Amino acid sequence: MINGISNVTQVNNVQNLRKTEGTAKASNDVDSISVSAEAKEMAEAYYLEQVAKETPDVRADRIAELKEKIKDPNYLNNAVINSAADKFLSAIGL
């Protein structure tokens, strides 16, 4: 004769209680993430590379406009040449 089958239920209740206590402790912890400076630099470099790939190398509309201006003999004068030289020097940081 087997007695005490109800004891098995009590053991299950204790096991279930331990599982819920463990779960409750885990949910009280706060998750966090940190990103290194190197990773931030790599992300920025990747972004800049993507922008550079999407940007066309040649602006055909500006080239056509400039070709038309150069055909005019009065366009190339000292003021235009000095302005272009100043813009070039400022673009390279001089």
FIVOFI-142611 format. One record per residue: residue number from 1; chain; x, y, z of N, C-alpha, C in turn. Coordinates in nm, 4 decimals, padded with zeros to 6 digits. Layout:
residues N
[NUM,'A',[X,Y,Z],[X,Y,Z],[X,Y,Z]],
...
end
This chain:
residues 94
[1,'A',[00.0838,-00.1165,00.0000],[00.0000,00.0000,00.0000],[00.0888,00.1235,00.0000]],
[2,'A',[00.0523,00.2198,-00.0846],[00.1307,00.3435,-00.0968],[00.0546,00.4547,-00.0291]],
[3,'A',[00.1188,00.5144,00.0661],[00.0598,00.6274,00.1367],[00.1401,00.7533,00.1067]],
[4,'A',[00.0767,00.8644,00.1172],[00.1497,00.9911,00.1056],[00.1662,01.0404,-00.0358]],
[5,'A',[00.0770,01.0101,-00.1252],[00.0846,01.0651,-00.2600],[00.0678,01.2167,-00.2551]],
[6,'A',[-00.0045,01.2649,-00.1578],[-00.0219,01.4100,-00.1457],[00.1092,01.4799,-00.1144]],
[7,'A',[00.2095,01.4094,-00.0636],[00.3410,01.4696,-00.0353],[00.4113,01.5128,-00.1636]],
[8,'A',[00.3818,01.4433,-00.2720],[00.4428,01.4803,-00.4002],[00.3960,01.6195,-00.4405]],
[9,'A',[00.2721,01.6512,-00.4156],[00.2185,01.7833,-00.4472],[00.2885,01.8907,-00.3658]],
[10,'A',[00.3187,01.8607,-00.2414],[00.3882,01.9578,-00.1570],[00.5293,01.9838,-00.2095]],
[11,'A',[00.5963,01.8816,-00.2581],[00.7307,01.8990,-00.3143],[00.7226,01.9852,-00.4399]],
[12,'A',[00.6243,01.9621,-00.5228],[00.6067,02.0439,-00.6439],[00.5812,02.1890,-00.6082]],
[13,'A',[00.5030,02.2130,-00.5037],[00.4755,02.3502,-00.4609],[00.6032,02.4207,-00.4177]],
[14,'A',[00.6912,02.3525,-00.3475],[00.8186,02.4103,-00.3037],[00.9062,02.4405,-00.4246]],
[15,'A',[00.9105,02.3492,-00.5207],[00.9905,02.3720,-00.6409],[00.9374,02.4914,-00.7209]],
[16,'A',[00.8057,02.5008,-00.7334],[00.7462,02.6143,-00.8061],[00.7737,02.7464,-00.7351]],
[17,'A',[00.7724,02.7447,-00.6022],[00.8004,02.8645,-00.5245],[00.9434,02.9110,-00.5492]],
[18,'A',[01.0365,02.8174,-00.5530],[01.1771,02.8532,-00.5786],[01.1938,02.9119,-00.7183]],
[19,'A',[01.1235,02.8593,-00.8173],[01.1333,02.9101,-00.9533],[01.0820,03.0541,-00.9607]],
[20,'A',[00.9710,03.0834,-00.8965],[00.9170,03.2196,-00.9017],[01.0028,03.3172,-00.8244]],
[21,'A',[01.0653,03.2728,-00.7140],[01.1550,03.3624,-00.6408],[01.2753,03.3982,-00.7260]],
[22,'A',[01.3299,03.3008,-00.7974],[01.4444,03.3256,-00.8851],[01.4083,03.4190,-00.9986]],
[23,'A',[01.2901,03.4046,-01.0517],[01.2449,03.4918,-01.1597],[01.2252,03.6340,-01.1098]],
[24,'A',[01.1723,03.6493,-00.9934],[01.1498,03.7822,-00.9376],[01.2820,03.8547,-00.9146]],
[25,'A',[01.3828,03.7830,-00.8698],[01.5128,03.8459,-00.8481],[01.5731,03.8937,-00.9795]],
[26,'A',[01.5582,03.8153,-01.0832],[01.6169,03.8518,-01.2125],[01.5483,03.9745,-01.2706]],
[27,'A',[01.4208,03.9908,-01.2491],[01.3503,04.1042,-01.3089],[01.3808,04.2359,-01.2380]],
[28,'A',[01.4369,04.2319,-01.1185],[01.4702,04.3554,-01.0472],[01.6024,04.4150,-01.0926]],
[29,'A',[01.6857,04.3362,-01.1619],[01.8144,04.3861,-01.2098],[01.7928,04.4825,-01.3265]],
[30,'A',[01.8810,04.5802,-01.3375],[01.8729,04.6787,-01.4444],[01.9775,04.6444,-01.5501]],
[31,'A',[01.9338,04.6382,-01.6756],[02.0264,04.6126,-01.7846],[02.0906,04.7431,-01.8280]],
[32,'A',[02.2136,04.7325,-01.8722],[02.2805,04.8511,-01.9239],[02.3751,04.8085,-02.0348]],
[33,'A',[02.4113,04.9046,-02.1165],[02.5042,04.8795,-02.2256],[02.5994,04.9984,-02.2346]],
[34,'A',[02.7219,04.9712,-02.2706],[02.8166,05.0807,-02.2897],[02.8906,05.0568,-02.4210]],
[35,'A',[02.9172,05.1654,-02.4908],[02.9836,05.1581,-02.6192],[03.1177,05.2295,-02.6066]],
[36,'A',[03.2222,05.1610,-02.6483],[03.3558,05.2183,-02.6351],[03.3747,05.3331,-02.7338]],
[37,'A',[03.4718,05.4155,-02.7062],[03.5037,05.5283,-02.7943],[03.5479,05.4769,-02.9311]],
[38,'A',[03.6199,05.3660,-02.9312],[03.6649,05.3067,-03.0574],[03.5455,05.2626,-03.1425]],
[39,'A',[03.4465,05.2024,-03.0796],[03.3264,05.1591,-03.1526],[03.2505,05.2792,-03.2076]],
[40,'A',[03.2445,05.3877,-03.1307],[03.1774,05.5091,-03.1788],[03.2504,05.5661,-03.3001]],
[41,'A',[03.3840,05.5661,-03.2965],[03.4623,05.6163,-03.4088],[03.4414,05.5297,-03.5326]],
[42,'A',[03.4355,05.3983,-03.5115],[03.4143,05.3073,-03.6236],[03.2751,05.3274,-03.6844]],
[43,'A',[03.1757,05.3514,-03.6016],[03.0403,05.3755,-03.6510],[03.0351,05.5048,-03.7320]],
[44,'A',[03.1028,05.6078,-03.6836],[03.1059,05.7348,-03.7558],[03.1783,05.7193,-03.8892]],
[45,'A',[03.2892,05.6457,-03.8891],[03.3637,05.6225,-04.0127],[03.2782,05.5447,-04.1130]],
[46,'A',[03.2038,05.4473,-04.0642],[03.1156,05.3697,-04.1518],[03.0084,05.4605,-04.2115]],
[47,'A',[02.9496,05.5464,-04.1294],[02.8464,05.6386,-04.1770],[02.9028,05.7319,-04.2838]],
[48,'A',[03.0200,05.7885,-04.2600],[03.0816,05.8795,-04.3560],[03.1155,05.8082,-04.4866]],
[49,'A',[03.1572,05.6836,-04.4757],[03.1878,05.6046,-04.5957],[03.0608,05.5826,-04.6784]],
[50,'A',[02.9495,05.5548,-04.6117],[02.8228,05.5348,-04.6817],[02.7794,05.6640,-04.7516]],
[51,'A',[02.7942,05.7774,-04.6844],[02.7587,05.9062,-04.7445],[02.8467,05.9334,-04.8659]],
[52,'A',[02.9752,05.9038,-04.8556],[03.0680,05.9259,-04.9668],[03.0324,05.8378,-05.0860]],
[53,'A',[02.9894,05.7142,-05.0598],[02.9515,05.6244,-05.1694],[02.8266,05.6743,-05.2412]],
[54,'A',[02.7363,05.7380,-05.1687],[02.6109,05.7848,-05.2273],[02.6236,05.9197,-05.2969]],
[55,'A',[02.7321,05.9914,-05.2715],[02.7523,06.1238,-05.3296],[02.8209,06.1096,-05.4653]],
[56,'A',[02.7653,06.1697,-05.5687],[02.8296,06.1583,-05.7004],[02.9630,06.2316,-05.7029]],
[57,'A',[03.0579,06.1773,-05.7801],[03.1908,06.2375,-05.7892],[03.1899,06.3627,-05.8764]],
[58,'A',[03.1064,06.3650,-05.9772],[03.1057,06.4744,-06.0734],[02.9667,06.5376,-06.0768]],
[59,'A',[02.9650,06.6685,-06.0699],[02.8381,06.7415,-06.0818],[02.8295,06.7940,-06.2248]],
[60,'A',[02.7665,06.7153,-06.3095],[02.7609,06.7448,-06.4532],[02.6960,06.8795,-06.4803]],
[61,'A',[02.5965,06.9172,-06.4023],[02.5292,07.0447,-06.4257],[02.6234,07.1631,-06.4040]],
[62,'A',[02.7070,07.1525,-06.3003],[02.8019,07.2621,-06.2730],[02.9111,07.2682,-06.3796]],
[63,'A',[02.9537,07.1519,-06.4281],[03.0573,07.1484,-06.5317],[03.0053,07.2105,-06.6596]],
[64,'A',[02.8830,07.1768,-06.6985],[02.8242,07.2345,-06.8198],[02.8108,07.3860,-06.8058]],
[65,'A',[02.7685,07.4318,-06.6893],[02.7541,07.5747,-06.6649],[02.8889,07.6455,-06.6775]],
[66,'A',[02.9934,07.5853,-06.6207],[03.1264,07.6453,-06.6254],[03.1834,07.6470,-06.7671]],
[67,'A',[03.1576,07.5413,-06.8434],[03.2048,07.5388,-06.9823],[03.1430,07.6530,-07.0626]],
[68,'A',[03.0163,07.6792,-07.0377],[02.9503,07.7896,-07.1071],[03.0097,07.9234,-07.0657]],
[69,'A',[03.0407,07.9405,-06.9404],[03.0979,08.0669,-06.8935],[03.2371,08.0890,-06.9520]],
[70,'A',[03.3160,07.9831,-06.9629],[03.4540,07.9955,-07.0127],[03.4555,08.0323,-07.1610]],
[71,'A',[03.3512,07.9936,-07.2352],[03.3449,08.0286,-07.3775],[03.3402,08.1798,-07.3985]],
[72,'A',[03.2899,08.2518,-07.3010],[03.2830,08.3979,-07.3092],[03.4227,08.4544,-07.2803]],
[73,'A',[03.4823,08.5256,-07.3742],[03.6189,08.5783,-07.3529],[03.6276,08.6814,-07.2399]],
[74,'A',[03.5192,08.7452,-07.2054],[03.5208,08.8457,-07.0988],[03.5107,08.7837,-06.9591]],
[75,'A',[03.4778,08.6548,-06.9525],[03.4574,08.5906,-06.8219],[03.5882,08.5771,-06.7444]],
[76,'A',[03.6945,08.5329,-06.8125],[03.8220,08.5125,-06.7420],[03.8952,08.6458,-06.7295]],
[77,'A',[03.8820,08.7049,-06.6120],[03.9541,08.8278,-06.5819],[04.0211,08.8100,-06.4458]],
[78,'A',[04.0961,08.9085,-06.4045],[04.1712,08.8957,-06.2789],[04.0803,08.8738,-06.1583]],
[79,'A',[03.9652,08.9348,-06.1554],[03.8738,08.9204,-06.0414],[03.8253,08.7756,-06.0282]],
[80,'A',[03.7899,08.7162,-06.1415],[03.7413,08.5775,-06.1389],[03.8547,08.4830,-06.0989]],
[81,'A',[03.9723,08.5036,-06.1545],[04.0877,08.4179,-06.1232],[04.1249,08.4308,-05.9757]],
[82,'A',[04.1286,08.5528,-05.9230],[04.1610,08.5724,-05.7807],[04.0548,08.5096,-05.6898]],
[83,'A',[03.9292,08.5225,-05.7277],[03.8211,08.4641,-05.6482],[03.8335,08.3110,-05.6452]],
[84,'A',[03.8612,08.2513,-05.7615],[03.8773,08.1060,-05.7684],[03.9977,08.0606,-05.6857]],
[85,'A',[04.1062,08.1355,-05.6924],[04.2266,08.0994,-05.6172],[04.2001,08.1110,-05.4662]],
[86,'A',[04.1298,08.2163,-05.4265],[04.0978,08.2324,-05.2834],[04.0083,08.1185,-05.2322]],
[87,'A',[03.9088,08.0807,-05.3114],[03.8207,07.9699,-05.2734],[03.8977,07.8387,-05.2627]],
[88,'A',[03.9898,07.8175,-05.3561],[04.0714,07.6947,-05.3529],[04.1587,07.6919,-05.2301]],
[89,'A',[04.2252,07.8007,-05.1997],[04.3151,07.8054,-05.0833],[04.2370,07.7892,-04.9522]],
[90,'A',[04.1200,07.8490,-04.9437],[04.0414,07.8326,-04.8212],[03.9887,07.6889,-04.8081]],
[91,'A',[03.9610,07.6246,-04.9219],[03.9127,07.4859,-04.9180],[04.0191,07.3909,-04.8653]],
[92,'A',[04.1464,07.4214,-04.8915],[04.2533,07.3334,-04.8425],[04.3110,07.3821,-04.7105]],
[93,'A',[04.2524,07.4879,-04.6566],[04.2911,07.5333,-04.5234],[04.4063,07.6305,-04.5171]],
[94,'A',[04.4354,07.6965,-04.6273],[04.5448,07.7966,-04.6288],[04.4923,07.9367,-04.6404]],
end
